[in-house]
Amino acid sequence: MDIKQLAKALDVSEDIFIELIDAWIQSTGEDLQALDNLTQTADINKVIEHSHKIKGASSQLGFAVIAETAKKIEHDARAGSVKGLAEAVNILKSERNEIIN
């Protein structure tokens, strides 16, 4: 991940971008945990809510793979399907861990 380039794309300093990433790590962690729990209960509205939040925040920071995966989860849930949710959540977790590390 090129922090310098991503910060420039948002027109913020690297320090501010790092603060944004820290906030993103916290919020996506909470939303991912909720989605992980929802793989058992399949509450469509909650799946939409949490995937939408992940999609928006990740898109804003330029994390395209995460944003696209969350977008697919949201789209499928809006169509009434949570098929593949557990696998998609695992992709989100893996991609998030790549950013954290």
ZISUL-V244073 format. One record per backbone hydrogen bond with DSSP energy under -1.0 kcal/mol. CO is the residue of the C=O (numbers start at 1). NH is the residue of the N-H. E is the energy in kcal/mol with one decimal. If there is no record, write none. Layout:
BEGIN
<<CO:NH:E> <CO:NH:E>>
END
This chain:
BEGIN
<<1:3:-1.1> <2:6:-2.6> <3:7:-2.9> <4:8:-2.1> <5:9:-2.3> <6:10:-1.3> <7:12:-2.3> <13:17:-2.4> <14:18:-2.5> <15:19:-1.8> <16:20:-2.4> <17:21:-2.5> <18:22:-2.3> <19:23:-2.1> <20:24:-2.5> <21:25:-3.0> <22:26:-1.8> <23:27:-2.6> <24:28:-3.0> <25:29:-1.7> <26:30:-1.7> <27:31:-2.4> <28:32:-3.2> <29:33:-2.0> <30:34:-2.1> <31:35:-2.7> <32:36:-2.8> <33:37:-2.3> <34:38:-1.9> <37:40:-1.4> <38:42:-3.0> <42:44:-1.2> <43:47:-2.4> <44:48:-2.6> <45:49:-2.3> <46:50:-2.6> <47:51:-2.4> <48:52:-2.3> <49:53:-1.8> <50:54:-2.1> <51:55:-2.7> <52:56:-2.5> <53:57:-2.3> <54:58:-2.4> <55:59:-2.3> <56:60:-2.1> <57:61:-1.3> <58:63:-2.8> <59:62:-1.0> <62:64:-1.4> <63:67:-2.4> <64:68:-2.9> <65:69:-2.2> <66:70:-2.7> <67:71:-2.2> <68:72:-2.1> <69:73:-2.1> <70:74:-2.7> <71:75:-2.9> <72:76:-2.9> <73:77:-2.6> <74:78:-2.6> <75:79:-1.3> <76:81:-2.8> <77:80:-1.8> <82:85:-2.0> <84:88:-2.4> <85:89:-2.8> <86:90:-1.9> <87:91:-1.8> <88:92:-2.5> <89:93:-2.7> <90:94:-2.4> <91:95:-2.8> <92:96:-2.6> <93:97:-2.6> <94:98:-1.8> <95:99:-1.5> <96:100:-2.4> <97:101:-2.5>>
END
